[in-house]
Amino acid sequence: MNIVKQIEELNFALLQSFSNRQDQPWGVLFWNEHQPDYYNANHAHVSEPPLQPEYVIDEVISFYEKMTVTPRFYLYNMESLTTFIHALKEKGFQVEEFPEPVQLWDGVLTSLPENQAVTLEKVTATNYLDAVEVECQIEEFGGRAVREKAFETEFNDSRYTHYLLKYNGVPCSTACLFVHGDQGRVESVATIEAYRGKGLIGFLLQHIQEEAQKLQLQKLWVHPITERVEKVYSRYGFTTILTLQTGHAFLGGKGIKEIQGR
């Protein structure tokens, strides 16, 4: 299996952990009517040009509008979708494009000096609310309405392991490891604004790397959302192996760039 297929397989497994999936001749539909504002849970995934662009667009619009969900497309292999993107715009969709770097851990455990102020815990029922509160403060995650429900779903899925970092006893940073087969993916890395700039992410990544070694994972991936975040991960053994040119087409609401501050 080539690298792009490995990335797609892991991505689809992650998406299916919180949404329903239906394969179509032109791509894949993902949906979760119980979380209509969770973009990743509600979108049509298209990576190859559909033979009948207008028909596919109308089909997707009808599918999501029946659930009162804003129709959205996630687009890959953008260079091959020129005709489809034109059809989307003709139908009233806004289209935004952005690079999506994909980073792979080099397998070398990050070495950090001990910091007595830092404690790191696996998220359990005991500290669950602390972890949720941290993540609900991260605007890039979609806010409380989205993240609170998503966190509950992940917490009850054995493929996810969440971690909570405290600084001088104050819950301030989180991350999680999603495992599918012999691959892992770092997700939901976040630090509340008041505690940024202290290098706390490094301690979370170091711990996840240790867990990846214990689980004998063959690959550990991360998908940084900005160039700045990409540079942060690169300091901890994650190397950018390719950059996907991706797109988001939406019929209403906010774009991903606006939410993530790209």
TIKOL-433807 format. One record per atom (N, C-alpha, C): residue in three letters; x, y, z. Coordinates in steps of 0.2 Angstrom, whole numbers, padded with zeros to 4 digits, always signed. Example, Ala and Ser with C-alpha at 12.3 -4.5 7.8 and 13.67 -1.06 7.14 Angstrom:
% residues 2
ala+0066-0028+0039/ala+0062-0022+0039/ala+0066-0016+0039/ser+0064-0011+0035/ser+0068-0005+0036/ser+0064+0000+0039/
END
This chain:
% residues 262
met+0004-0006+0000/met+0000+0000+0000/met+0004+0006+0000/asn+0003+0011-0005/asn+0007+0017-0005/asn+0005+0022+0001/ile+0010+0027+0001/ile+0009+0032+0007/ile+0002+0035+0007/val+0000+0037+0001/val-0006+0041+0001/val-0012+0037+0003/lys-0012+0030+0001/lys-0017+0026+0003/lys-0017+0024+0010/gln-0011+0024+0013/gln-0011+0023+0020/gln-0014+0029+0024/ile-0012+0035+0022/ile-0015+0041+0025/ile-0022+0041+0024/glu-0025+0039+0018/glu-0032+0039+0017/glu-0036+0034+0022/glu-0033+0028+0022/glu-0036+0023+0026/glu-0036+0025+0033/leu-0031+0028+0036/leu-0031+0030+0043/leu-0036+0036+0044/asn-0036+0040+0039/asn-0041+0046+0039/asn-0048+0044+0039/phe-0050+0039+0035/phe-0057+0036+0035/phe-0058+0033+0041/ala-0054+0029+0044/ala-0055+0025+0050/ala-0057+0030+0056/leu-0053+0036+0056/leu-0054+0041+0061/leu-0061+0044+0060/leu-0062+0046+0054/leu-0069+0049+0052/leu-0075+0044+0054/gln-0074+0038+0053/gln-0079+0033+0054/gln-0080+0032+0062/ser-0075+0034+0066/ser-0076+0034+0073/ser-0081+0038+0076/phe-0083+0044+0072/phe-0088+0048+0075/phe-0093+0050+0069/ser-0093+0046+0064/ser-0098+0048+0059/ser-0100+0041+0055/asn-0106+0041+0051/asn-0108+0036+0047/asn-0104+0037+0040/arg-0103+0031+0037/arg-0100+0031+0030/arg-0104+0028+0025/gln-0104+0031+0019/gln-0108+0027+0014/gln-0103+0029+0007/asp-0101+0023+0005/asp-0097+0024-0002/asp-0101+0025-0008/gln-0099+0029-0012/gln-0103+0031-0018/gln-0098+0030-0024/pro-0101+0029-0030/pro-0096+0029-0036/pro-0091+0035-0037/trp-0093+0040-0034/trp-0089+0046-0035/trp-0085+0048-0029/gly-0086+0045-0023/gly-0082+0046-0017/gly-0086+0043-0011/val-0086+0047-0006/val-0088+0044+0001/val-0093+0050+0004/leu-0098+0048+0007/leu-0102+0052+0011/leu-0101+0051+0019/phe-0100+0056+0022/phe-0099+0055+0030/phe-0105+0059+0033/trp-0108+0057+0038/trp-0113+0061+0041/trp-0114+0058+0049/asn-0116+0063+0053/asn-0119+0062+0060/asn-0124+0067+0061/glu-0130+0065+0060/glu-0136+0070+0061/glu-0136+0073+0068/his-0133+0069+0073/his-0133+0072+0080/his-0128+0077+0081/gln-0123+0078+0077/gln-0119+0084+0077/gln-0118+0087+0071/pro-0123+0091+0069/pro-0124+0094+0063/pro-0119+0100+0061/asp-0116+0103+0067/asp-0111+0108+0066/asp-0104+0105+0066/tyr-0103+0099+0066/tyr-0096+0096+0066/tyr-0094+0094+0059/tyr-0090+0099+0056/tyr-0089+0098+0049/tyr-0086+0092+0047/asn-0081+0089+0051/asn-0078+0083+0049/asn-0082+0077+0049/ala-0088+0077+0053/ala-0093+0072+0053/ala-0098+0072+0048/asn-0098+0078+0044/asn-0104+0079+0039/asn-0101+0082+0033/his-0099+0078+0028/his-0096+0080+0022/his-0096+0075+0017/ala-0095+0077+0011/ala-0094+0072+0005/ala-0087+0073+0003/his-0083+0067+0003/his-0076+0067+0002/his-0075+0065-0006/val-0072+0069-0010/val-0071+0068-0017/val-0064+0069-0018/ser-0061+0064-0022/ser-0054+0064-0024/ser-0053+0063-0031/glu-0058+0061-0034/glu-0057+0060-0042/glu-0063+0063-0045/pro-0062+0066-0051/pro-0068+0070-0054/pro-0074+0065-0056/pro-0080+0067-0053/pro-0086+0064-0055/pro-0088+0064-0062/leu-0091+0059-0065/leu-0093+0059-0072/leu-0098+0064-0073/gln-0103+0065-0068/gln-0109+0069-0069/gln-0108+0074-0063/pro-0105+0079-0063/pro-0104+0084-0058/pro-0110+0087-0055/glu-0114+0089-0059/glu-0121+0093-0057/glu-0125+0088-0053/tyr-0125+0082-0056/tyr-0129+0076-0053/tyr-0127+0075-0046/val-0120+0074-0045/val-0117+0073-0038/val-0118+0078-0034/ile-0118+0085-0036/ile-0119+0090-0031/ile-0126+0091-0029/asp-0131+0090-0034/asp-0138+0090-0032/asp-0139+0084-0027/glu-0136+0078-0028/glu-0137+0072-0023/glu-0135+0074-0016/val-0129+0077-0016/val-0126+0079-0009/val-0130+0084-0006/ile-0132+0089-0010/ile-0136+0094-0007/ile-0143+0091-0004/ser-0146+0087-0008/ser-0152+0084-0005/ser-0151+0080+0001/phe-0146+0076+0001/phe-0144+0071+0006/phe-0143+0075+0013/tyr-0139+0080+0013/tyr-0138+0084+0019/tyr-0144+0088+0021/glu-0147+0091+0017/glu-0153+0096+0018/glu-0159+0092+0021/lys-0159+0086+0020/lys-0165+0082+0023/lys-0163+0081+0030/met-0157+0081+0032/met-0155+0081+0040/met-0154+0088+0043/thr-0156+0093+0039/thr-0154+0100+0041/thr-0147+0101+0043/val-0143+0098+0038/val-0136+0099+0039/val-0133+0103+0033/thr-0129+0108+0034/thr-0126+0112+0028/thr-0122+0107+0024/pro-0123+0107+0017/pro-0119+0103+0013/pro-0112+0105+0012/arg-0107+0100+0013/arg-0100+0102+0012/arg-0097+0096+0008/phe-0091+0099+0005/phe-0087+0094+0001/phe-0080+0095+0004/tyr-0076+0090+0005/tyr-0069+0090+0006/tyr-0066+0087+0000/leu-0062+0091-0003/leu-0059+0090-0010/leu-0051+0088-0010/tyr-0050+0083-0013/tyr-0042+0081-0014/tyr-0041+0080-0021/asn-0034+0080-0022/asn-0032+0080-0029/asn-0035+0086-0033/met-0034+0092-0030/met-0037+0098-0033/met-0036+0099-0040/glu-0030+0097-0042/glu-0028+0099-0049/glu-0033+0095-0054/ser-0036+0089-0052/ser-0040+0085-0056/ser-0047+0087-0056/leu-0049+0092-0051/leu-0056+0093-0050/leu-0058+0100-0053/thr-0055+0103-0057/thr-0056+0110-0060/thr-0063+0110-0062/thr-0066+0106-0066/thr-0073+0106-0069/thr-0078+0105-0063/phe-0076+0101-0059/phe-0081+0100-0053/phe-0081+0106-0049/ile-0075+0109-0047/ile-0075+0115-0043/ile-0079+0121-0046/his-0079+0121-0053/his-0082+0126-0057/his-0090+0125-0056/ala-0092+0119-0056/ala-0099+0117-0055/ala-0101+0118-0048/leu-0097+0117-0043/leu-0099+0119-0036/leu-0100+0126-0036/lys-0096+0130-0039/lys-0097+0138-0038/lys-0103+0140-0042/glu-0105+0137-0047/glu-0111+0138-0051/glu-0117+0137-0047/lys-0116+0132-0042/lys-0122+0130-0038/lys-0122+0134-0031/gly-0118+0139-0031/gly-0118+0143-0025/gly-0113+0141-0019/phe-0109+0136-0020/phe-0104+0134-0015/phe-0098+0139-0015/gln-0096+0141-0009/gln-0090+0144-0008/gln-0084+0139-0008/val-0079+0140-0011/val-0073+0136-0011/val-0067+0139-0008/glu-0064+0135-0004/glu-0057+0138-0001/glu-0052+0132-0002/glu-0046+0134-0003/glu-0041+0129-0004/glu-0035+0130+0001/phe-0032+0125+0003/phe-0026+0126+0007/phe-0022+0120+0007/pro-0015+0121+0008/pro-0011+0115+0009/pro-0012+0111+0015/glu-0011+0104+0015/glu-0012+0100+0021/glu-0006+0096+0022/pro-0001+0099+0026/pro+0005+0095+0027/pro+0004+0088+0031/val+0007+0083+0029/val+0007+0077+0033/val+0014+0075+0035/gln+0014+0074+0042/gln+0020+0073+0045/gln+0021+0066+0048/leu+0027+0063+0048/leu+0028+0056+0050/leu+0033+0056+0055/trp+0032+0053+0061/trp+0037+0053+0066/trp+0043+0048+0064/asp+0049+0051+0066/asp+0055+0047+0063/asp+0057+0041+0068/gly+0053+0040+0073/gly+0055+0034+0077/gly+0060+0036+0083/val+0063+0042+0083/val+0067+0044+0088/val+0064+0047+0094/leu+0064+0044+0100/leu+0060+0047+0106/leu+0063+0054+0108/thr+0059+0059+0108/thr+0060+0066+0110/thr+0063+0066+0117/ser+0069+0069+0118/ser+0072+0070+0124/ser+0071+0077+0127/leu+0068+0077+0133/leu+0067+0084+0136/leu+0069+0084+0143/pro+0071+0090+0145/pro+0073+0091+0152/pro+0067+0090+0157/glu+0068+0087+0163/glu+0063+0087+0167/glu+0060+0093+0170/asn+0054+0094+0170/asn+0051+0100+0172/asn+0046+0098+0178/gln+0048+0100+0184/gln+0044+0099+0190/gln+0037+0102+0190/ala+0036+0107+0186/ala+0029+0110+0186/ala+0024+0106+0181/val+0027+0101+0177/val+0023+0098+0172/val+0021+0091+0175/thr+0015+0089+0175/thr+0012+0082+0176/thr+0008+0080+0171/leu+0008+0074+0169/leu+0004+0072+0163/leu+0000+0065+0165/glu-0006+0065+0163/glu-0011+0060+0165/glu-0015+0057+0159/lys-0016+0051+0160/lys-0021+0048+0155/lys-0028+0051+0157/val-0032+0052+0152/val-0039+0055+0154/val-0043+0049+0156/thr-0046+0049+0162/thr-0051+0044+0165/thr-0057+0048+0167/ala-0061+0044+0170/ala-0068+0047+0173/ala-0066+0052+0178/thr-0060+0052+0181/thr-0058+0056+0187/thr-0057+0063+0184/asn-0053+0064+0179/asn-0051+0070+0176/asn-0054+0072+0169/tyr-0059+0068+0168/tyr-0063+0069+0161/tyr-0065+0076+0160/leu-0068+0079+0165/leu-0071+0086+0165/leu-0065+0091+0164/asp-0060+0090+0167/asp-0054+0095+0166/asp-0052+0095+0159/ala-0051+0089+0156/ala-0049+0088+0149/ala-0054+0091+0144/val-0060+0090+0145/val-0065+0093+0141/val-0065+0101+0141/glu-0064+0103+0147/glu-0064+0111+0148/glu-0058+0114+0144/val-0053+0110+0144/val-0047+0113+0141/val-0049+0113+0133/glu-0051+0108+0131/glu-0053+0108+0123/glu-0058+0112+0121/cys-0063+0113+0126/cys-0069+0117+0124/cys-0067+0125+0123/gln-0061+0126+0126/gln-0058+0133+0125/gln-0054+0135+0119/ile-0053+0129+0115/ile-0050+0130+0109/ile-0054+0131+0103/glu-0054+0137+0100/glu-0059+0139+0095/glu-0058+0135+0089/glu-0051+0133+0087/glu-0050+0129+0081/glu-0053+0123+0081/phe-0056+0120+0087/phe-0059+0114+0088/phe-0067+0115+0087/gly-0069+0121+0086/gly-0076+0122+0084/gly-0080+0124+0090/gly-0077+0125+0096/gly-0081+0128+0102/gly-0084+0122+0106/arg-0087+0124+0111/arg-0090+0119+0116/arg-0095+0115+0113/ala-0100+0118+0109/ala-0105+0114+0106/ala-0103+0108+0102/val-0097+0109+0098/val-0095+0104+0094/val-0090+0099+0098/arg-0085+0102+0102/arg-0080+0098+0105/arg-0083+0094+0111/glu-0088+0096+0115/glu-0090+0092+0121/glu-0093+0086+0119/lys-0097+0086+0113/lys-0100+0079+0111/lys-0095+0075+0108/ala-0090+0078+0104/ala-0085+0074+0100/ala-0080+0071+0105/phe-0079+0074+0111/phe-0074+0071+0116/phe-0077+0065+0119/glu-0084+0066+0120/glu-0087+0060+0123/glu-0087+0054+0119/thr-0088+0055+0112/thr-0088+0050+0108/thr-0081+0046+0108/glu-0076+0050+0107/glu-0069+0048+0107/glu-0067+0044+0114/phe-0069+0047+0119/phe-0068+0044+0126/phe-0070+0037+0126/asn-0076+0036+0123/asn-0079+0029+0124/asn-0077+0025+0118/asp-0072+0027+0114/asp-0070+0022+0109/asp-0063+0020+0111/ser-0062+0014+0111/ser-0055+0011+0114/ser-0049+0013+0109/arg-0051+0015+0103/arg-0045+0017+0099/arg-0042+0023+0100/tyr-0045+0027+0104/tyr-0043+0034+0107/tyr-0040+0033+0114/thr-0034+0037+0115/thr-0032+0038+0122/thr-0030+0045+0122/his-0034+0048+0127/his-0033+0055+0128/his-0028+0056+0134/tyr-0024+0062+0134/tyr-0019+0064+0139/tyr-0021+0071+0141/leu-0020+0072+0147/leu-0021+0079+0150/leu-0014+0081+0154/leu-0012+0087+0152/leu-0006+0090+0155/leu-0008+0095+0160/lys-0005+0095+0166/lys-0006+0101+0171/lys+0001+0104+0172/tyr+0000+0111+0173/tyr+0006+0115+0174/tyr+0005+0118+0181/asn+0009+0116+0186/asn+0008+0118+0193/asn+0001+0116+0195/gly-0001+0111+0193/gly-0008+0108+0195/gly-0014+0111+0191/val-0013+0115+0186/val-0018+0118+0183/val-0019+0114+0176/pro-0025+0111+0174/pro-0026+0108+0168/pro-0025+0113+0162/cys-0021+0112+0158/cys-0020+0117+0153/cys-0018+0115+0146/ser-0017+0108+0145/ser-0015+0106+0138/ser-0018+0098+0137/thr-0019+0097+0131/thr-0022+0090+0130/thr-0019+0087+0123/ala-0019+0081+0122/ala-0018+0078+0116/ala-0021+0071+0116/cys-0021+0068+0110/cys-0024+0061+0110/cys-0020+0057+0105/leu-0020+0050+0106/leu-0018+0045+0101/leu-0023+0041+0098/phe-0024+0041+0092/phe-0029+0037+0089/phe-0025+0031+0085/val-0027+0025+0086/val-0024+0019+0084/val-0028+0015+0079/his-0026+0014+0073/his-0029+0009+0069/his-0024+0004+0066/gly-0025-0002+0068/gly-0020-0007+0065/gly-0013-0006+0068/asp-0008-0005+0064/asp-0002-0004+0066/asp+0000+0004+0065/gln-0005+0008+0064/gln-0004+0015+0063/gln-0007+0019+0068/gly-0004+0025+0070/gly-0006+0029+0075/gly-0007+0036+0072/arg-0011+0040+0075/arg-0011+0047+0073/arg-0012+0052+0079/val-0008+0057+0079/val-0009+0062+0085/val-0014+0066+0083/glu-0019+0067+0088/glu-0025+0072+0087/glu-0026+0076+0093/ser-0030+0081+0092/ser-0033+0086+0097/ser-0027+0089+0102/val-0022+0091+0099/val-0016+0094+0102/val-0018+0101+0104/ala-0019+0103+0110/ala-0021+0110+0112/ala-0018+0112+0118/thr-0017+0119+0119/thr-0015+0122+0125/thr-0019+0128+0125/ile-0022+0129+0131/ile-0026+0136+0132/ile-0021+0142+0132/glu-0024+0147+0130/glu-0020+0153+0128/glu-0015+0155+0133/ala-0017+0155+0139/ala-0013+0158+0144/ala-0006+0154+0146/tyr-0006+0148+0143/tyr-0001+0143+0145/tyr+0003+0142+0138/arg+0002+0145+0133/arg+0006+0144+0127/arg+0013+0147+0127/gly+0017+0144+0123/gly+0024+0147+0123/gly+0029+0144+0128/lys+0026+0139+0132/lys+0030+0136+0137/lys+0033+0129+0135/gly+0032+0127+0129/gly+0034+0121+0126/gly+0031+0115+0129/leu+0024+0116+0131/leu+0021+0110+0134/leu+0019+0105+0129/ile+0018+0107+0123/ile+0016+0102+0118/ile+0022+0096+0117/gly+0028+0098+0118/gly+0033+0094+0118/gly+0033+0088+0123/phe+0030+0089+0129/phe+0029+0084+0134/phe+0024+0079+0132/leu+0018+0082+0129/leu+0013+0077+0127/leu+0015+0073+0121/leu+0019+0076+0116/leu+0022+0072+0110/leu+0027+0067+0113/gln+0031+0069+0117/gln+0036+0064+0120/gln+0032+0058+0123/his+0027+0059+0127/his+0023+0054+0130/his+0019+0049+0125/ile+0017+0052+0120/ile+0013+0049+0114/ile+0018+0044+0111/gln+0024+0047+0110/gln+0029+0043+0106/gln+0031+0037+0110/glu+0032+0038+0117/glu+0033+0032+0121/glu+0027+0027+0121/glu+0021+0029+0120/glu+0016+0025+0120/glu+0016+0021+0113/ala+0018+0025+0108/ala+0018+0022+0101/ala+0023+0016+0101/gln+0029+0017+0104/gln+0034+0012+0105/gln+0031+0006+0109/lys+0028+0007+0114/lys+0025+0001+0118/lys+0020-0003+0114/leu+0016+0001+0110/leu+0011-0002+0106/leu+0014-0005+0099/gln+0021-0004+0098/gln+0024-0006+0092/gln+0021-0004+0086/leu+0019+0002+0086/leu+0016+0005+0080/leu+0021+0006+0074/gln+0019+0004+0068/gln+0024+0005+0063/gln+0025+0012+0060/lys+0019+0016+0061/lys+0020+0023+0059/lys+0015+0027+0064/leu+0018+0033+0065/leu+0014+0038+0069/leu+0014+0045+0065/trp+0008+0047+0064/trp+0007+0052+0059/trp+0004+0058+0063/val+0005+0064+0060/val+0001+0070+0063/val+0000+0075+0057/his-0006+0078+0057/his-0008+0083+0052/his-0009+0090+0055/pro-0003+0094+0054/pro-0004+0100+0057/pro-0008+0105+0053/ile-0012+0110+0056/ile-0016+0114+0052/ile-0014+0120+0050/thr-0008+0122+0052/thr-0004+0128+0050/thr+0003+0127+0049/glu+0006+0131+0045/glu+0014+0131+0044/glu+0017+0132+0051/arg+0015+0136+0055/arg+0018+0137+0062/arg+0017+0131+0066/val+0012+0127+0066/val+0011+0121+0070/val+0016+0116+0067/glu+0016+0116+0060/glu+0020+0111+0057/glu+0028+0112+0059/lys+0030+0118+0060/lys+0037+0119+0062/lys+0038+0117+0070/val+0032+0117+0074/val+0033+0115+0081/val+0034+0108+0081/tyr+0030+0104+0077/tyr+0030+0097+0077/tyr+0037+0094+0074/ser+0040+0098+0070/ser+0046+0096+0067/ser+0052+0096+0072/arg+0051+0100+0077/arg+0056+0100+0083/arg+0056+0094+0087/tyr+0050+0090+0086/tyr+0050+0084+0090/tyr+0050+0078+0086/gly+0053+0078+0081/gly+0054+0072+0077/gly+0049+0070+0071/phe+0045+0075+0070/phe+0040+0074+0064/phe+0042+0077+0058/thr+0043+0073+0053/thr+0045+0076+0046/thr+0040+0076+0041/thr+0039+0082+0038/thr+0034+0082+0033/thr+0036+0078+0027/ile+0032+0073+0025/ile+0034+0069+0019/ile+0030+0070+0013/leu+0024+0074+0014/leu+0021+0076+0008/leu+0016+0082+0010/thr+0014+0086+0005/thr+0009+0091+0007/thr+0003+0090+0002/leu-0003+0089+0004/leu-0009+0088+0000/leu-0012+0094-0001/gln-0014+0095-0008/gln-0018+0101-0009/gln-0025+0100-0009/thr-0028+0103-0004/thr-0035+0101-0002/thr-0040+0107-0002/gly-0046+0105-0002/gly-0051+0110-0003/gly-0057+0109+0001/his-0061+0114+0003/his-0067+0114+0006/his-0072+0118+0003/ala-0078+0115+0001/ala-0083+0118-0002/ala-0089+0118+0002/phe-0092+0124+0003/phe-0098+0124+0008/phe-0103+0129+0006/leu-0110+0127+0007/leu-0115+0130+0005/leu-0118+0136+0010/gly-0115+0136+0016/gly-0116+0141+0021/gly-0112+0140+0027/gly-0113+0145+0031/gly-0109+0145+0038/gly-0101+0147+0037/lys-0097+0145+0041/lys-0090+0147+0041/lys-0086+0143+0037/gly-0081+0145+0034/gly-0076+0141+0031/gly-0071+0138+0036/ile-0067+0133+0034/ile-0062+0130+0039/ile-0056+0136+0040/lys-0055+0139+0035/lys-0049+0144+0036/lys-0051+0149+0042/glu-0058+0151+0042/glu-0060+0156+0047/glu-0060+0153+0054/ile-0062+0147+0054/ile-0062+0144+0061/ile-0055+0142+0064/gln-0051+0140+0059/gln-0044+0138+0062/gln-0039+0144+0061/gly-0041+0150+0059/gly-0037+0156+0059/gly-0031+0155+0054/arg-0033+0152+0049/arg-0027+0151+0044/arg-0026+0157+0040/
END
